[in-house]
Structures are given as structure tokens and as C-alpha cells.
């Protein structure tokens, strides 16, 4: 139908870009209501212990304090578990999180009480007056140690809360026939999301008795969790999303929503709750640290024939999404390579550290770092060019992976690698003490949720009498242009100018539910739903136009709100057809639901079927300089090449590529949320280092469009894939420059310096 796109793939402005640049966007914390109270969370100051006594009397007596809520006041204190579909019997249900700690605290910063006061300052003063007497308990802070039978138990009798396995071929025999075997141990760190906007929201009860929450969230469906905790009907809770100042998975799990619901439910007054930057450190989840042992074997001509991996993730004190993150890691554990003999054992383990959950790249980034380091180590042992080794073993379309996933879309890794290296140009010469190196890393990253979850997304699209278009969707916009993509899709299909399309989004009671803005699913799910709805309206419109114009429907197109015949060149304003439809009662509005492919749930621990709908394939290459006197690493330039299937908005695609690379540079070189025996040490941006403008090199985004994605117009996801390969590209470049393999992230100057000294 539409081979020459008018809007799709173009560099078009987003409706919110100028407002963000001017600073006039109303974020969650900017919102106020008359008579509003201010919330504060009182948290534990030890990582593990029993609450022997909790005294709130002095705090409650403080003038200006409206209420203090403890676990005894919460109707359902055990929150709804976010984990669905984990079938292994490993103590999962024993580790559901509690809204407020009742008898035991399991990590530093665990919520114990909620305060609502007339001013924020009074709420803070009240928190200082709450007294807790603890009986401290021996904790465990290393996931490897936590797996041992004698380790302190965080919940129940088992610290291992998820296991997944991959089994293909005969790994033991395959290693015997290898000419080269490479085995190494790798570690990754806690990473803080460090988004600009803290977790924040305002709650109030309206005239219908509905609890309204206006919050910064990636998941408006969490109104159900709030209703469960309060013990009220789901119809009595409403979540209204806001423009979001960053998320990266940090606003996927429940943060302020339940606390706000409890405070407004208890006081009957509007309440605002916003986390401080310090609270973002110890009061919200992080990226999982991993310990990984990888073993690869290959023949002398570079064919990889065997791989064995043990993957251990630190879940922290509660489950949250750890089993799902581990599942992603297990599927992605081979990298984008065809390996006939594979054994993977993956574990997620409870500790008394801060709990861990969703973060951009969701379990793929850790194993990609290990796999891509292994590829270079294997190439070194074989005396091969690292890229030649990779090309010899890349997956191809139609291959079935070790976890049983059939690759349906085109695998463009070879072309992407060539484009990335070409973009870098000639490598500069080293001038002591600076050594220049070049590194390459490849990745595959799923988009869309696991297929056994039977994911759906619903949207409503309607034509007004003047030909303008409304799209209603529950999709939050994290800044990645999620709403803008829907706007462009509707404008393209319905033949109207982009300015004539408006998207109403993110209201659990007024917009159809489209699911989470997570798992790089928004364009795939909601985009396909808008495409379905828009095509249905388009077909209805053209059928009526064909009848009126005495033309074949197939000869008609809609161009700039005009219906045009390609055969007779007749034209008629679209609004004339719309008015006829309105007079005849023919609806030009529709609710459409896109359903992702569904597969059976995983049976047991071994993964052996399709888990994801598709993958985005990517290659990143970079040049770095290593100061051999200090260990300081600077990224000189970075090329990031991705097959996005089809770009909906080239500006937004390139923005995601650049942003993901920047965040990946931070993960590779400096970002590390540090806890010592469960006590946080990096709660502010003074201690937790993220890249500044001086740390960012020239980033060259390379967009390839194979058209083979499962999203609208053949699109693939780009939000998460943009970060996945950055860290190993940098550490491979460090090795090329200085001859040291960094096996633990981040590659700080200290870590690189001592590696150089021990070279």
C-alpha cells in the first residue's frame, strides 16, 4: 500500500521537544493541590535484623503531623508479586516483598513507616523522632556465599530464588575435541538508574471516592497493586501518568504509588511524596550484579563448538523481577552465535543487599560483557582477527539457538560490523604514555515480553468530522518518543498532517490499557495496535469513498486529507466522506487490541522453546586511549550500528542510540553503586559517578533497516539494544591498547592501573 512514506522514517519534531528544551513541562513533582500534605518514608538503618520495638509516639505528637502508618495499619501488607510464570520450585513465594517491614528488615533503607505532615520539613522532623530498637542479625552480602547451605537465610530455607538452564548437545565430549579452550570469570556491579527526575507523585480522593494517583511511572496498571494493598475495588483506584524525566526500568516496579495510596486513604487529604536523591540510592532497586564463569572451546579454524557458563545474579533482599531478568540472561547467554554444544546454569540469589530488578537491557548486558570478552580471548588463543572469528560463528536467519529460539528475522551483524569500523576511520597512533586501542562487540537483544505471557495492547483511534485524529493509549512516554511513534503511524495510514493527530495517553480510567513501557515493547505492541485500528478506519473510509466516487477501492489513497484516485485522478475532501459516514451511522472510531504470539509456559528449569518474538542485532566499535601512568581510559569515538528493521522517527532512533551508548560508557568505566556489608556508600551524584559532557566522545549512530522486524512497518526495538554492547566494546579496546583484560566492571582508573602493574 504505502511504499513511499510521507511521515514514517522522517525526522519530525515531537510535540514535547520544545517544552522540554524551554523547561516548561509539568513533571510529577511540579504538581500541587490546595491543602496538600507532604509524605515521607521512614526507613531502616541496618541491613538485617528483627524489629524489637517501634515507637512513633513522639513523632505522632509533633504539631503538623497528620498521620503515621506502620505495617499494622496496612490492610494487605504483602504486596502483589510482580513475578509471573516462574515454574521452578525454589522458594520463590517466600520472598514476596512487604509494603512496610513488620518484624524483620532485610536491607538498609527498607520502609518501616509512612508520615504525612503539613510541610515537608515537619515530615522530616517527625522521621527523626521515630525510634526503633533492633536485634541485629548476621547478614550475607555475596551471592556466591549466600548459595552455601550454611549461609544466613533471608527468607525461608533457601536463598536461591530462581534457576534456569540451557542444555544442547554433549558439552563434555565436545570440549575434548577442541583445539583451544578459554575459561574466565567475570563480574559486574550494581548500577543506579540515575535518571534526572526522582520518583514522585501526588494523590487525592475525588468526589466519586476514587483514589487518584498522578505519578511518574512506566506502568499505569499498578493501580491494581494499590487497590490490592488497600483492599478496595480496582475501579476505585486511578493512575494518571505524567511526562517522565527518565526511567530506564527504575520506574517499572512500584515506588511511591502504594505509599501515596495509603497516605491519602488514611488522611482523606491530597498528599505529595517525592524521593530525595539520597532515597533514590537506598530506597529503590538497582541493576543486578553478576558473577559469571564462561568456558568456550573452538577448533583451530575458528569454529566454536562448545560453551559452558555458570551465571549467578544478586537479587538483593527480595524477588521483584529477578527470575525474569535471569531468564533473559540465560537465553542471551550464548551471544548471537551458533554453538552446537551448550550448557548454561543460571541462579538468582537472595542477599541482604539493596534489592535488584529492571534496568535497561534487562539481563542481556551482563552476559554480553562476558561473551564478547570471551570472543576476543578465544581469537587471541587462535591467533585470529576477533571480527573474523565472530563472522565465522554468527547466527543466521532460520537458525535455532541453544535455547530453542528460531531466528525469524534477518541477522545483519556482518554488515553492521563493517559499517561501524568504516565509520571509525583509521586508528590513531599511540604516543606514550597514551596507548590507543580499538574494540568491537556484538549483541542480540530481545524486544517485547516473553511470549508465554500472552501480551496484549489496546488502543482507540477516532476520526473527527474535520478529519483530525485522536489516538487514546495508556502508554507512558519515558522520553523515547513512545507517544510520537503512535502519532506518526496514525498520520501515515490516515493521510492527515502530523499536526492534526493528537495522542491522549497514560490514564488508567480514560485510555485503553496498553501494558508497560518496558522490555522494548512499546512500539512493537502499541504501534501494531494503532496500525490495526488506523487501517480499519482507513478501509471503512475508502469503501464509502469508492461507492460515492464510483471507483475501485484499491485505486484510492488518502493524501493530505484528500481522497485521490490513482486511475482517474478524481479527488474528494476526506471530510466530505466523513460527514456521509456520520449521517449514515458508520463508525469511524475503533478499539483495537494487538496480541503478541503466544507460546506455552516453560516446563521446568530447562529452556527449550521460543521465549521471545524477535531480536535486534547490533554492533558497537570504539577507539580508546589508556594512560599507562594513571590507568585513566578515555573513549575517543564510538560507532553504534543497529538494524532497527524500520525507523519510525529517525531523530528518536538516533537519540536512543546515542543515549544508550552514553549510559553504556558509564557502566563500562565509572558507574558502581557500592555497599559495604549492606551499608550504601554512594547515595548522591557526588559519590556515584555518571558521565558528564567531558566524558562523552563523538558518537556515530548507524541505522540499518532490514524491514524484517515484528513491529509496525517491519520495525524492531532500539531502546534497550542501544546499551547492550557498549561495555565489552570498550574493554576489548582497552585490551587492544594496553594488553590487559578487565574482568570486572567498571574499568576504573584504579582497576586498569593495577591490571597494568600486574601485566
C-alpha positions in Angstrom: 0.0 0.0 0.0 2.4 2.7 1.2 5.8 2.2 -0.2 6.6 5.9 -0.3 6.1 7.0 3.3 5.1 10.6 4.0 5.7 10.6 7.7 7.2 7.2 8.7 11.0 7.3 8.9 11.2 11.1 8.7 12.9 13.5 11.1 9.8 15.1 12.5 9.5 17.2 15.7 7.9 15.7 18.7 5.1 17.6 20.5 7.1 17.8 23.8 10.5 18.6 22.5 10.3 22.4 22.6 8.6 22.3 26.0 11.3 20.2 27.5 14.0 22.5 26.0 12.3 25.5 27.5 11.8 23.8 30.8 8.0 24.3 30.8 6.9 20.7 31.1 5.0 20.0 34.3 6.6 16.9 35.8 5.3 14.9 38.7 6.8 17.0 41.5 5.7 20.2 39.8 2.0 19.4 40.5 0.3 20.8 43.6 -3.2 20.8 45.1 -4.7 23.1 47.8 -4.3 21.8 51.3 -1.8 19.2 50.2 0.1 17.2 52.8 3.7 16.0 52.3 4.8 12.4 52.7 8.0 10.9 54.0 9.2 7.3 54.2 10.9 6.2 57.4 13.5 3.5 56.6 15.7 1.0 58.3 19.3 1.9 59.0 20.6 -1.7 59.3 20.8 -4.3 56.6 19.3 -7.3 58.6 17.6 -7.6 61.9 14.5 -8.0 64.0 12.4 -5.0 65.0 12.1 -5.4 68.7 10.3 -2.1 69.4 8.9 0.7 67.2 8.0 3.9 69.0 6.1 6.5 66.9 4.5 8.4 69.8 6.8 11.5 69.8 6.6 11.8 66.1 2.9 11.5 66.1 2.6 14.2 68.7 4.6 16.7 66.7 2.4 19.6 65.6 1.6 19.4 61.9 1.9 15.6 61.7 -1.4 14.3 60.3 -0.7 10.6 60.4 1.9 7.9 60.7 1.3 4.5 59.1 3.1 1.3 60.2 2.7 -2.3 58.9 -0.1 -2.9 61.4 -2.2 -0.3 59.6 -1.8 -1.7 56.1 -4.8 -3.8 55.0 -2.7 -6.1 52.9 0.9 -5.7 53.8 2.3 -8.2 51.4 2.3 -6.5 48.0 1.3 -8.3 44.8 4.3 -10.1 43.4 5.4 -8.8 40.0 6.8 -12.2 39.1 4.6 -14.3 36.8 5.4 -17.5 35.0 8.4 -18.8 37.0 7.7 -22.5 37.4 10.7 -23.7 39.3 10.1 -24.7 42.9 12.9 -22.7 44.6 11.3 -20.8 47.4 10.0 -18.0 45.1 6.8 -17.3 47.0 8.7 -16.9 50.3 10.4 -13.8 49.1 7.5 -11.5 48.2 8.2 -8.0 49.4 6.3 -6.4 52.2 4.9 -2.9 51.9 6.2 -1.9 55.3 8.5 -4.0 57.4 6.6 -5.7 60.2 9.0 -7.8 62.2 12.2 -8.0 60.2 14.2 -5.6 58.0 16.3 -7.3 55.3 18.2 -4.4 53.7 19.3 -0.9 54.5 16.6 1.5 53.6 13.6 -0.9 53.8 10.4 1.1 54.5 9.1 0.8 58.1 6.7 3.7 58.4 5.0 6.4 56.4 4.5 10.0 57.6 2.1 12.7 56.3 2.5 16.2 57.6 1.5 19.8 56.7 5.0 20.6 55.4 7.9 18.6 54.1 10.1 19.9 56.9 7.7 18.7 59.6 7.6 15.3 57.9 11.4 15.1 58.1 11.4 16.2 61.7 8.9 13.6 62.5 11.1 10.9 60.9 13.9 11.9 63.3 11.6 11.3 66.3 10.7 7.8 65.4 12.7 5.3 67.5 13.4 1.7 66.5 15.1 -0.9 68.7 16.7 -3.6 66.5 18.1 -7.1 67.2 20.8 -7.2 64.5 21.3 -10.4 62.7 24.2 -11.8 60.7 23.7 -11.0 57.0 25.1 -12.3 53.8 26.2 -9.9 51.1 27.9 -12.1 48.5 25.6 -14.1 46.3 28.1 -16.9 45.9 28.4 -17.2 49.7 24.6 -16.9 50.0 24.2 -20.1 47.9 26.0 -22.2 50.5 23.9 -24.3 52.9 25.4 -22.7 56.0 24.7 -19.1 54.8 22.2 -17.0 56.7 18.7 -17.3 55.2 17.0 -14.2 54.1 13.6 -15.8 53.6 12.5 -19.3 54.4 15.1 -22.1 53.9 16.6 -21.3 50.5 18.4 -18.2 49.2 18.3 -19.4 45.6 15.0 -18.0 44.3 15.3 -18.8 40.6 17.1 -21.3 38.4 17.2 -21.6 34.6 19.2 -24.0 32.4 20.1 -24.5 28.8 21.2 -27.9 27.6 22.2 -28.7 24.0 24.4 -31.4 22.6 27.2 -33.0 24.6 29.4 -30.3 26.1 31.8 -32.7 27.9 32.7 -34.7 24.8 32.8 -31.5 22.6 35.4 -29.9 24.8 37.6 -33.0 24.4 37.7 -32.4 20.6 38.5 -28.7 20.8 41.9 -27.3 19.7 41.6 -24.3 22.0 39.7 -23.9 25.3 39.3 -20.5 27.0 37.9 -20.1 30.5 37.5 -17.0 32.6 35.5 -15.5 35.4 33.7 -12.1 35.1 32.0 -9.8 37.5 29.6 -6.8 37.0 28.4 -4.3 39.5 25.3 -2.7 40.9 24.2 0.2 38.7 21.9 3.0 39.7 19.4 4.3 37.1 20.5 7.9 37.9 17.6 9.4 36.0 17.1 13.1 36.3 13.6 13.0 37.8 13.2 11.4 41.2 10.2 9.1 41.9 7.3 11.4 42.7 3.6 11.7 42.8 0.5 13.5 44.2 -2.6 11.6 45.3 -6.1 12.8 46.1 -9.7 11.4 46.5 -12.2 12.8 44.1 -16.0 13.3 44.5 -16.7 9.7 43.4 -14.5 8.3 46.2 -11.8 7.3 43.6 -8.2 7.4 44.8 -6.3 9.3 42.1 -2.5 9.0 41.8 -0.7 11.4 39.5 2.7 9.8 39.3 5.8 9.4 37.3 5.6 5.7 36.3 6.3 3.3 33.5 3.3 1.1 34.4 -0.1 2.7 34.9 -1.6 -0.8 35.5 -0.1 -0.6 39.0 -3.4 0.8 40.1 -4.3 -2.8 40.7 -1.5 -3.3 43.1 -2.5 -0.2 45.0 -6.1 -1.5 45.2 -4.9 -4.8 46.5 -2.8 -3.3 49.3 -5.7 -1.0 50.3 -8.3 -3.8 50.0 -10.6 -1.7 47.7 -12.0 -2.4 44.3 -9.7 -1.8 41.4 -12.3 0.5 40.0 -11.7 2.8 42.9 -8.0 3.5 42.1 -6.9 5.6 39.1 -3.3 6.2 37.9 -2.6 9.3 35.8 0.8 9.3 34.3 3.0 12.3 33.6 5.7 13.2 31.2 8.6 11.3 32.7 12.1 12.7 33.4 13.8 9.4 32.9 13.1 5.8 33.9 15.4 3.1 32.4 13.4 0.5 34.3 13.7 2.4 37.6 10.0 3.3 37.4 8.8 -0.1 36.4 8.4 -1.6 39.8 6.2 0.1 42.4 7.9 3.1 44.1 5.7 5.8 45.5 2.3 4.6 44.3 1.3 2.3 47.2 2.7 4.7 49.8 0.7 7.6 48.3 -2.4 5.4 48.2 -2.0 4.5 51.8 -1.5 8.1 53.0 -4.4 9.6 51.0 -6.6 6.7 52.1 -5.7 7.3 55.8 -5.9 11.1 55.8 -8.5 11.8 53.2 -6.4 14.8 52.1 -4.2 15.3 49.0 -0.6 14.1 49.6 2.6 14.6 47.7 5.6 12.2 48.0 8.9 12.8 46.3 12.1 10.8 46.9 15.3 12.7 47.6 18.4 11.9 45.5 19.7 10.0 48.5 16.5 8.0 48.7 16.8 7.1 45.1 20.1 5.5 46.2 18.9 3.3 49.1 15.2 3.3 48.6 14.9 1.8 45.1 16.2 -1.1 43.1 19.4 -1.4 41.1 20.8 -3.4 38.2 21.8 -6.9 39.2 25.5 -7.6 39.9 26.6 -10.8 38.2 29.3 -13.4 38.8 29.9 -15.4 35.6 32.2 -18.2 34.7 32.5 -18.8 31.0 34.3 -21.6 29.1 34.5 -21.7 25.3 36.1 -24.3 23.0 36.9 -24.0 19.3 38.6 -25.8 16.5 41.8 -24.4 15.1 39.9 -22.9 12.1 37.8 -20.8 14.5 34.6 -22.7 14.7 33.1 -22.5 18.2 31.9 -26.0 19.1 31.2 -25.8 22.9 30.3 -23.3 25.6 29.7 -23.7 29.3 28.5 -21.0 31.6 27.6 -20.5 35.2 25.7 -17.3 35.9 24.9 -16.0 39.4 22.9 -12.8 40.0 22.4 -10.9 43.2 18.7 -10.5 43.8 19.2 -8.4 46.9 16.7 -8.9 49.7 13.5 -9.6 47.7 12.4 -11.2 44.5 10.9 -8.4 42.4 11.8 -9.2 38.7 14.9 -11.3 39.3 13.6 -14.5 37.9 12.6 -12.7 34.7 16.0 -10.9 34.4 17.7 -14.2 34.9 15.6 -15.8 32.2 16.7 -13.1 29.8 20.4 -13.7 30.8 20.0 -17.4 30.2 18.5 -17.1 26.7 21.1 -14.5 25.7 24.0 -16.3 27.4 25.4 -17.7 24.1 25.6 -14.3 22.4 24.5 -14.0 18.8 26.5 -17.1 17.9 25.6 -20.6 16.6 27.1 -23.1 19.1 26.2 -26.8 18.8 27.0 -27.8 22.3 25.9 -25.6 25.2 25.4 -25.9 28.9 24.2 -22.9 31.0 23.3 -22.9 34.7 21.9 -19.7 36.0 20.9 -18.7 39.5 19.4 -15.7 41.2 20.3 -15.5 44.9 18.9 -13.5 47.8 21.3 -11.4 49.9 21.0 -8.5 52.3 22.0 -6.0 49.7 19.6 -3.5 48.1 17.1 -5.3 46.0 17.6 -5.5 42.3 15.1 -5.5 39.4 14.5 -4.0 36.0 17.2 -1.9 34.2 17.7 -1.2 30.5 18.9 -4.3 28.7 17.3 -6.4 31.4 19.9 -9.2 32.0 21.4 -9.2 28.5 24.0 -6.6 29.2 25.9 -8.6 31.9 26.2 -11.8 29.8 27.1 -9.8 26.7 30.1 -8.3 28.5 31.3 -11.8 29.4 30.6 -13.4 26.0 32.2 -10.6 24.0 35.3 -10.6 26.2 35.5 -14.4 25.6 35.3 -13.9 21.9 38.4 -11.7 21.9 40.2 -14.1 24.3 39.3 -17.0 22.0 40.6 -15.1 19.0 43.8 -14.4 20.8 44.3 -18.1 21.6 43.7 -19.0 18.0 45.8 -16.1 16.6 42.8 -14.9 14.7 41.3 -11.5 14.0 38.5 -11.1 16.6 35.9 -9.9 14.0 36.8 -12.8 11.6 36.2 -15.2 14.5 32.8 -13.6 15.1 31.8 -13.7 11.5 32.6 -17.3 11.3 30.1 -18.1 14.1 27.3 -15.6 13.7 23.7 -16.8 13.8 21.8 -16.7 10.5 18.2 -16.3 9.7 16.4 -19.7 10.2 18.9 -21.0 12.8 17.6 -22.4 16.1 19.5 -21.4 19.1 20.6 -23.5 22.0 17.6 -22.4 24.0 15.2 -23.4 21.2 14.6 -20.0 19.7 14.2 -19.9 16.0 15.6 -16.7 14.4 12.9 -15.4 12.1 14.4 -12.0 11.1 17.5 -11.1 9.1 20.8 -11.2 11.1 22.8 -8.2 9.8 25.7 -8.5 12.2 28.4 -8.8 9.5 27.2 -5.7 7.6 26.8 -3.8 10.9 30.3 -4.6 12.0 31.8 -3.4 8.7 29.8 -0.2 8.8 30.8 0.5 12.4 34.5 0.0 11.7 34.3 2.0 8.5 32.7 4.9 10.4 35.6 5.0 12.9 38.2 5.5 10.2 41.9 4.9 10.6 43.1 4.2 14.1 45.3 6.9 15.6 48.9 6.1 16.6 49.9 5.7 20.3 52.0 8.4 21.9 53.4 7.3 25.3 52.1 7.2 27.9 48.8 7.1 26.0 48.1 3.8 24.2 45.4 3.8 21.6 43.2 0.7 21.1 40.1 -0.4 19.1 37.4 -2.7 20.2 34.4 -4.4 18.7 31.4 -6.1 20.4 28.3 -7.6 19.0 24.9 -8.2 20.7 21.4 -9.5 20.3 18.7 -8.1 22.4 15.1 -9.3 22.5 12.2 -6.8 22.2 8.7 -7.5 23.5 7.9 -9.5 26.6 8.2 -13.3 26.9 5.8 -15.0 24.6 4.3 -17.2 27.2 2.9 -14.1 29.0 0.3 -13.7 26.2 1.0 -9.9 26.0 -1.7 -7.6 24.6 -2.0 -3.8 23.9 -5.2 -1.9 23.2 -5.7 1.5 21.6 -8.6 3.6 20.5 -8.4 5.7 17.3 -11.1 8.0 16.0 -11.6 10.5 13.2 -13.3 13.8 13.9 -15.7 15.5 11.4 -12.9 17.8 10.2 -10.5 14.9 9.5 -8.4 15.4 12.6 -7.4 12.2 14.5 -7.5 11.2 18.1 -5.4 8.3 19.5 -6.1 7.1 23.0 -3.5 4.8 24.6 -2.4 4.0 28.1 1.3 4.1 27.1 3.6 6.2 29.2 6.3 8.2 27.4 9.7 8.0 29.1 11.2 10.5 26.7 11.9 7.9 24.0 9.1 9.2 21.8 6.6 6.4 22.6 3.6 8.7 22.0 5.2 10.3 19.0 5.5 7.0 17.2 1.8 6.3 17.6 1.1 9.8 16.2 3.2 9.2 13.2 1.7 5.8 12.5 -1.9 7.2 12.6 -0.9 10.2 10.4 0.7 7.9 7.8 -2.1 5.5 7.5 -5.0 8.0 7.6 -3.3 10.5 5.3 -3.5 13.5 7.6 -0.8 16.1 8.6 1.0 15.2 11.7 -0.2 18.3 13.5 -3.8 17.0 13.0 -3.1 14.0 15.2 -3.3 14.1 19.0 -2.4 11.3 21.4 -4.1 11.1 24.8 -2.1 8.8 27.0 -1.4 7.3 30.4 -4.7 7.4 32.3 -5.8 4.0 33.7 -9.5 5.1 33.6 -9.7 7.1 30.3 -7.2 5.4 28.0 -7.2 1.8 26.9 -4.6 -0.3 28.7 -1.6 -1.0 26.6 0.7 -2.6 29.1 4.0 -1.5 30.4 6.7 0.7 28.8 9.3 -1.9 29.4 11.0 -4.7 27.6 11.4 -2.5 24.5 7.7 -3.4 23.8 6.0 -0.1 23.3 6.5 0.4 19.6 6.0 -3.3 18.9 2.8 -3.7 20.9 1.1 -0.3 20.9 2.4 0.6 17.4 0.9 -2.5 15.9 -2.4 -1.8 17.7 -2.5 1.7 16.3 -1.7 0.4 12.9 -4.6 -2.1 13.2 -7.1 0.5 14.3 -6.0 3.1 11.7 -6.2 0.6 8.9 -9.7 -0.4 10.0 -10.8 3.2 9.8 -9.0 3.7 6.6 -10.7 0.7 5.0 -14.1 1.9 6.1 -13.4 5.4 4.8 -12.2 4.2 1.4 -15.1 1.7 1.0 -17.5 4.6 1.3 -15.4 6.8 -0.9 -15.3 4.1 -3.6 -19.1 3.9 -3.5 -19.5 7.7 -3.8 -16.8 8.2 -6.4 -17.7 5.1 -8.5 -14.1 4.0 -8.2 -12.3 0.8 -7.2 -11.3 0.9 -3.6 -7.8 -0.4 -4.5 -7.2 2.7 -6.7 -7.8 5.1 -3.8 -5.3 6.7 -1.5 -5.6 9.4 1.2 -3.1 12.3 0.7 -3.2 15.4 2.9 -6.9 14.8 4.0 -7.9 14.3 0.4 -9.0 11.0 -1.2 -7.4 10.6 -4.6 -7.9 8.1 -7.3 -4.7 6.8 -9.0 -6.7 5.7 -12.0 -9.0 8.7 -12.9 -7.2 11.3 -10.8 -10.5 12.3 -9.2 -10.3 14.0 -5.8 -12.7 14.5 -2.9 -12.1 16.1 0.5 -11.8 13.5 3.2 -14.2 15.5 5.4 -17.0 15.0 2.8 -16.7 11.2 3.2 -16.5 11.5 7.0 -19.8 13.5 7.0 -21.6 10.9 4.9 -20.4 8.2 7.2 -21.6 10.2 10.2 -25.0 10.7 8.7 -25.3 7.0 7.9 -24.2 5.9 11.3 -21.0 4.3 10.0 -18.4 4.5 12.8 -15.0 5.9 12.1 -13.8 5.1 15.6 -12.4 1.8 16.8 -10.8 0.0 19.7 -8.2 -2.5 18.6 -6.2 -5.0 20.5 -2.8 -6.4 19.3 -2.0 -9.8 20.7 1.6 -10.9 20.7 2.3 -14.5 19.6 1.7 -16.9 22.5 3.7 -20.0 23.4 3.3 -22.5 26.2 4.9 -21.7 29.6 8.4 -23.1 30.3 8.0 -26.5 31.7 10.6 -26.9 34.5 14.0 -25.3 34.6 15.4 -26.1 31.1 14.6 -23.6 28.4 13.9 -25.3 25.1 11.3 -23.3 23.2 10.8 -19.8 21.8 10.8 -17.3 24.6 10.8 -14.1 22.6 9.2 -12.9 19.5 12.3 -11.4 17.9 15.7 -9.8 18.4 17.5 -6.6 17.5 21.1 -7.2 16.3 23.8 -4.6 17.0 27.5 -3.9 16.7 29.4 -1.3 18.6 33.0 -0.3 17.9 35.2 2.3 19.6 38.6 3.7 20.0 40.0 4.4 23.4 43.2 5.9 24.9 44.7 4.3 28.0 47.1 6.4 30.1 49.6 3.8 31.3 50.8 6.1 34.1 47.4 6.5 35.7 45.1 3.9 34.3 42.6 6.5 33.0 40.6 5.5 30.0 39.1 7.9 27.6 36.7 6.9 24.8 37.8 8.8 21.7 35.0 7.9 19.4 32.3 5.3 19.3 30.2 3.9 16.4 27.0 2.2 17.2 25.3 0.2 14.4 21.9 -1.3 14.8 19.4 -3.0 12.5 16.1 -1.3 13.6 14.0 -3.0 11.0 12.3 0.2 10.1 12.9 3.6 11.6 9.6 5.3 12.6 11.3 8.6 13.5 15.0 8.9 12.7 15.6 11.6 15.2 14.3 9.5 18.0 16.1 6.4 16.9 19.4 8.2 16.8 18.6 9.7 20.1 18.1 6.3 21.7 21.3 5.0 20.1 23.3 7.9 21.4 21.7 7.9 24.9 22.2 4.1 25.3 25.8 4.4 24.3 26.4 7.2 26.9 24.8 5.1 29.6 26.9 2.2 28.5 30.1 4.2 28.8 29.1 5.0 32.4 28.5 1.3 33.1 31.9 0.4 31.5 34.1 3.0 33.1 32.7 4.6 36.2 29.3 3.7 37.5 29.2 1.5 40.6 26.6 1.6 43.4 28.7 0.5 46.3 27.6 -1.2 49.5 29.9 -2.4 52.3 28.2 -5.1 54.3 24.9 -3.8 53.1 25.6 -0.2 54.0 25.3 2.1 51.0 28.3 4.4 50.2 27.3 6.1 47.0 23.9 7.7 47.6 24.5 11.0 45.8 25.9 12.1 42.5 28.9 13.4 44.4 29.9 9.8 45.1 28.1 7.9 42.4 29.8 9.0 39.2 28.0 9.2 35.9 29.4 10.5 32.6 29.4 14.3 32.1 29.7 16.1 28.8 33.5 15.9 29.1 33.4 12.1 29.2 31.3 11.7 26.1 33.1 11.1 22.8 31.9 11.6 19.3 29.1 9.0 18.9 28.3 7.9 15.4 24.8 6.4 15.2 24.4 4.0 12.2 20.8 2.9 11.4 20.2 -0.1 9.2 16.7 -1.0 8.0 16.2 -4.6 7.0 12.4 -4.3 7.3 12.2 -7.8 8.9 11.0 -6.7 12.4 7.7 -7.7 14.0 6.7 -4.1 14.8 4.7 -1.8 12.6 6.2 -1.4 9.1 8.8 -4.0 9.9 10.3 -2.1 12.9 12.4 -3.6 15.6 13.0 -2.2 19.1 16.0 0.1 19.9 15.6 1.4 23.5 17.4 -1.4 25.2 19.7 -2.7 22.4 21.4 0.7 22.3 23.3 -0.1 25.5 23.9 -3.8 25.4 27.3 -4.0 23.6 28.9 -0.7 24.8 30.9 -2.1 27.8 32.6 -5.0 26.1 33.5 -2.8 23.1 35.3 -0.5 25.5 37.0 -3.3 27.5 38.1 -5.0 24.2 39.5 -1.7 23.1 41.4 -1.4 26.5 42.9 -4.8 25.8 43.9 -3.8 22.3 45.6 -0.7 23.7 47.3 -2.0 26.8 47.2 -5.8 26.7 45.1 -6.1 29.9 41.8 -7.9 30.1 39.4 -6.2 32.5 37.3 -9.0 34.0 35.4 -6.9 36.5 33.3 -3.8 35.7 33.6 -0.8 35.9 37.1 -0.3 34.4 38.0 2.5 36.8 41.5 4.1 36.6 42.4 2.2 39.7 41.4 -1.2 38.3 43.1 -0.5 35.0 46.3 0.8 36.8 46.7 -2.3 38.9 46.0 -4.5 35.9 48.8 -2.8 34.1 51.1 -3.2 37.0 50.3 -7.0 37.1 50.5 -7.4 33.3 
